[in-house]
């Protein structure tokens, strides 16, 4: 068993435990780019590992009551069969070099969408307090089922999207969902989704058990470690690092030259550092503005 692969699984598992997403978006490109695993085998092995990892995060959210079970039901109604269909489509396309290249391109596009989804989620989280009282929502069955169908198809083909991509569409459909409810609902619906896709790959003989076992050897303790430290770790730093890794992986999968990938990644790091410095400088000023009304004297009060 490859211990290096297990260490990679450990790192990805920690990210999943911290953020609730990033498993497929990180593990599949690592298997393809670093370990030279064929894309189809990488997709199937990553799905099998995700089917074991996802329940850990989903269980935590279910205990905290941050899961909308009606949304989970309607999403799974569309995503579970379409995930299996995605695997079938992948098998019908064949295993030649052109198909493998097509899958790599699809992975790259999916990773770019996932990075954009994480940025959108971070922006919404900054505008919406995580401890705000939950807003009542009206579940719309048909759009939710269609969302599940599209998400399941992408996951079956690429293993990417059970977290980052679907969460973006949920934000668009249900903007009143709190960030915690959004993540919890997405994690729970992802469990049967990735399980269906993993079973499809196993049925068609794509699953490599030794590869999956090596990933799970590291990813299971990684998820547990990430979940334990998630309340202490700065979420903004984790999300920023994840977006940068997704960007670099996507560009590499799209056959962008290494120099261009390095320049784009370096620029993203500089932008992230600049935003972090600006945020730290703005925080004391915002705190002072919030405290200013409390310092008014009785003479400053408007008489009734």
N, C-alpha and C positions, 0 to 999 in steps of 0.2 A: 504494500500500500504506500502511495506517495505522500510522505509527510509534508512536503512543500504544498501540495494541493490541500491537505488538511489545514495548514496554516492560512491559506487563502480563504478556505471556508470559515475559519475562525474570524477573520477580519470582516468578511461579508455578514456573518451572523451577528457580530457586534453592531454593525450599521443597521441591520434589520431590527434588532432589539431596541436601538436608540430611536429610530425614526419611524418604524413600522413599514418601511418600504425599501426598495433598492436591491432586493434579492436577485430577481431575474435581470434587472438592469445592470448589475455589477458582475454576478457570477458567470453568466453566459459569455460576455466579452472576455473575461479573464481566462476562461477555459479555451476560447478560440484563439486569442491573441498571445497569451503567455504560455499555455501548455500545448498549443497546436492540436486541440481536439476538433474533429470535424463539426461544423455547425449543427447538423441534425443530432449528433450524439450529445453535443453540449446542451442543446435545448432540452432534450429528453432527461438528461441527468439533473439539470438544474430544476426542472419541474418536479421531479421526484423528491429532491432535497427540499424545495419550497413547500411541498405537501406536508412535510414533517415539521418545518420551521414555523409556518404560518399559525398553526393552532396555539402556539405559546403566546403570541401577541394577542390573538383573538380571545383567548381565555381570560387574560388580564382585563381587557376592555369589557368583556361580558360580565365579569365580577363587579366592575365599577359602574355598570349600567349605562355605558356610553355606546350602545349598539341599537340601531333602529332595525328591529327584526322584520318589520313589514318590507322595508327596502331590501333587506337581505334576501327575503323570499322571492320578490319579483326579479331581482337581479339574477339570482341563481336559476330561475326559470328559463332565462334566455342564455346565460353564460355557460352552464354545464353542458348542454347538448352541442352548442356551437364550438366549445373548446375541443370536444372530441371530433367535430367536423373539421376543425382547423388541422388537426393531426392527420385526418384522412386526406385532406387536400395536399398536405405536405408529402404524404406517401405517393399520391397520384402523380405529383410533379416529378418524382424520381430522385436518384442520388448522384447524378452526374455533376461535373464541375460547374456547369452553368447554373444548375439549381443551387448548389452550395454558394455560389457567388450571389445569386438572387437573395438567398436567406441572409447573407452578410449585409447586403444593402438594406434589406428590410429591418434588420437589427439596428443598423446605424440610424435609420429614420426614426425607429421606435425610441431609441435612446435620446435623440434630439427632442422628441415630443415629451419624453419623461422629464428631461432637464427643464423644459419650459413649464411643465406641470408643477415641478417642485418650486420654481420661482413664483408661479401664480399662487400656490398654496402659502408660501412664506408671506407674500404681499397681503393675502386675505387674513392670515393669522395676525399680522401687525395691526390691521384695522378692526379686528374682532377679538374681544377679550375672551380668553379660554375659560374663565370662571363666570361668564355671563349666564343668566338663566336661559334654559333651552327654549327656543321659539317653536310653537306648533307648526308643523308642516303638513301639507296635503300630498300624499303619495300619488303620483300619476303612473298607473300600471303600464300603459303602452310605451311611453318614452323610456321608462325604466327597463322594461324587457328588451327593447331595441338596443339600449346601452349595454345590457348584458350580452346580447348577441354579438355586437361589434367587438366588445372587449374580449369575450371568450375566443372569438376567431383569431384575434391578434395574438393572444396568449398561446393558443394551440400551435400557431405558426412560428412564433419567435421566443416564447417564454417570458416576454417583457410586456408589462401593462397591467398585471393583476393588482398592482398597487398604484403606481404613479399615474398611468394613463386614465384608469377608471375614476380615480379620485378627482381629476380635472373635470370630467364630464358630470360627476356628482355635484361639484361646486356650481356648475352652470345650471343644472336642473333644480337644485335645492340650495340656493344661496343662504337660507336661514339656518342651515345645519351648523351647529357649533363645530369648531375644529376637532375637538376630542370625539364627538359623535361621528364626524366624517371619517376620521382615521379608524375608529372602532368598527363602524359599519363596513368599511372597505376591507379591513383585515378579515372579518368573519366571512364575508361573501367570497373572499379569495380562497378560502380553504377548500370547498367543494369544486371551485373552478380549476385550481391547479391540480387537484386530485384527479379530476376527469381527464385533463390533458395528459397527466403522467400515466394514467391507466391506458390511454389511447396509444402512447408511445410503447408501453410495455406489451400491449396486445400485438403491435406490428413488429416487435422485436428490435426496436431502436434503443431500448434502455440498456446501459452498461452498468451492471451492478457494482463492479469494483470502483468505477469512477464515482458513482453516487455514494457509495459507502465512505470513500475518502473525503468527499465534501461534507457529509453528515458528521463525520468524526470531529471536524472542527466547528461546523456551523451550529450544532445543537448547544454545546457549551457557550459558543459566541452569543447566541440569542439570549441565553440565560444571563450572561454577564452584561450584555447591553440593556436588558430589561431592568436589571438591578441598579445600574448607574444612570438610567435615563432621567431620573428626577434631579440629578445633580449636574449632569453634563450640559453645557451651553448648547441648546438646540440649534441656534443660528450658525454656530461654527460647524456643526455636523452637516447641516443642510448645505452650507456653502461648499464644504469639501466634496459632498456627494455630487452636487451640480458640476463641479470642475472635473471630477472623475468621469461622470457621464458624458460631458462634452468631449473630453480627450478620447474616450473609448469610441464614441460615435464617429468622430472624424477619422479615426484609424480604420474602423470598419468600412467607412465609405472610401477607403483608399486615398485619403488625403496625404500628401507628402509629410514625412516625419518633421521636417523643419517647420512647415506650416502648423502642424499640430502643436509643436513646442511653442511657437509664437502665440497661437491662440490661447493655449493653456496659461502661459505666462501673463498674457494680458488679462485673462479672467482672474488670476491670482492678484494682480495689482489693483484691479477694480474692486475686488472683494476687500482687500486690505484698506483701500481708500474709503470705502463705504463704512467699514468698521471703525476707522479713526474718526470719521465725521459723526457717526452715531454716538461714540463715546464723548465727543466734544459737545454734542447737542443735549445729552442726557441731563447734566447739571442745570443747564439753562431751562429746560422743560420743567424740572423739579422746582426751580425757583418761581417760575410762572404759576405753577399749581399751588404753591404755598403762599403766594402774594395775597389772594383774597382773605386768607385766614388771619393775616396780619393787620387788617383794617381796624381802626379804632371806632368808637361809638360815633365820633364826629363825622366819620366818612360814610356812615349809614344813611340811607335815604329815609326821611320820616314818612310814616304811613298816614 
